[in-house]
Amino acid sequence: MAPKVLISDALSPAAVQIFKDRGVEVDFQPNLGKDKDKLAEIIGHYDGLAIRSATKVTPKILQNAKKLKVIGRAGIGVDNVDIPAATAKGIIVMNTPFGNSITTAEHAITLMLALAREIPAADQSTQAGKWEKNRFMGVEITGKTLGVIGAGNIGSIVIDRALGLRMRVIAYDPFLSPERAVELGVEKVELEELLKRADFITLHTPLTEKTKNILDAKALAMTKKGVRIINCARGGLVDEAALRATLDSGHVAGAAFDVFSTEPANENPLFGQPNVICTPHLGAATSEAQENVALQVADQMSDYLLRGAISNAVNFPSITAEEAPRLKPFIELAEKLGSFAGQLTEGDLKKIQISYEGHVAQMKTKALTSAAVAGFLRPMLQDVNVVSAPIVAKERGIIVEEVTREAAGDYESLITVTVFTDGVTRNVSGTVFADARPRIVNIKGIRMDAEFGHSMIYITNLDKPGFIGKFSGTMGDAGINIATFHVGREAPGGNAVALIEIDGEMPPKVLEAVRALPQVQSAKPLKF
């Protein structure tokens, strides 16, 4: 029997035709996504669900999705899909991460040019019958410095277009290698330098814990007087109230925003400002972009339903159903080892090396490497998944090296993630025992045996008496319960590491108190 797909949002007729041509039965109901109850009522009849942004795939809907195998989102954002609920039911969630890139980059350039010449205000004035030729004094783009925050897929297109406009371009992106920067023709700088030098600043980074309010009051105060700021990436990257204050003071000359911290944005601190341009999240709103992502999602879903091939999945790697049970615990291990390394990495990244020893070396290591790289990148780039991770790493010029050794050592299977940065090399190793639960067995050459917990603290310290007691006392005084406590050391009295799982979050004040303890060299909270 042919698989059956429901399209519950407005998708291109060409996408509907792709499904039909490939032998997939299609039910095209473009307005159904707005009716949650009706969708929940009929979803049980379908193998696939193709959506845009209007359909909200909630746990209630998924509860009734008895046959559903795949959800395809025509576009990059999957905020409207409950991914953990879909994953728990074994439903693949796919997106089309690169279909909107050119359109979004062009929108950023358009807003920058409109901001430089005050186009919207001049248009409004002229059409109102005024002729205020002397009121609208713009600035030239040529020769100005554009600061690009985030030099990934969209950011790199913006860089290319800006160079064509004869701008000087500088970029801040921790994952941008010096070699890739040369290839793009951009000068790589730290964020502080970008803020001080840029005449225009454009943001092209996802919203994560690290990037939220990356332009806050402190950062905005460091910017060059007369700077103009463009955001076509994600609401929440800029503190809108702080930006309003700098616009009022005249320090920031103007801003152009396509995205807002709350959407739909019926009100916002930036609204009503004469030197602000606002558009209603139009980054992907061109007929070409909508066509591209629709065709792409139809192809991807057809490939999966008919051949079992998975591409651009946000919750599963590119592996077959036969390989999944054997690979699953090792995928989890690789991703968590990558995440461990990613959360600890600072400085310019040169290379990530993932080595496999023993039985795991004979498995599909490409999927495992993708999982490790995704885990590594996700603390900074949350939209990364195990499929897109290698592409994202390549875009940023990150070298990913895979090493296999089939001879087993102390463990039947061992995965090691090694990160090379400027002058520093860090490695962490792990394995999976018979209980199928991933474990860390070695950090920087120091042996230990620790399971991954949701909330952990990683400490490097000197192996001296009193550390464990003082740490435990600090936790106890703060009312924080220790779930597990694992330690290891190079030699008596030498360097040591501790990996502690705690219940709940680690408050910043308590973390500072831990860092102030005698013998503690560093302390870092980790999330898994």
Secondary structure, 3 states (H helix, E strand, C coil): CCCEEEECCCCCHHHHHHHHHCCCEEEECCCHHHCHHHHHHHHHHCCEEEECCCCCECHHHHHCCCCCCEEEECCCCCCCECHHHHHHCCCEEECCCCCCHHHHHHHHHHHHHHHHCCHHHHHHHHHCCCCCCCCCCCCCCCCCEEEEECCCHHHHHHHHHHHHCCCEEEEECCCCCHHHHHHHCCEECCHHHHHHHCCEEEECCCCCCCCCCCECHHHHHHCCCCEEEEECCCCCCECHHHHHHHHHHCCEEEEEECCCCCCCCCCCCCCCCCCEEECCCCCCCCHHHHHHHHHHHHHHHHHHHHHCCCCCECCCCCCCCCCHHHHHHHHHHHHHHHHHHHHHCCCCEEEEEEEEEEHHHHCCHHHHHHHHHHHHHCCCCCCCCCCCHHHHHHHCCCEEEEEEECCCCCCCEEEEEEEEECCEEEEEEEEECCCCCEEEEEECCEEEEEECCCEEEEEEEECCCCHHHHHHHHHHHCCCCEEEEEEEECCCCCEEEEEEEECCCCCHHHHHHHHCCCCEEEEEEEEC
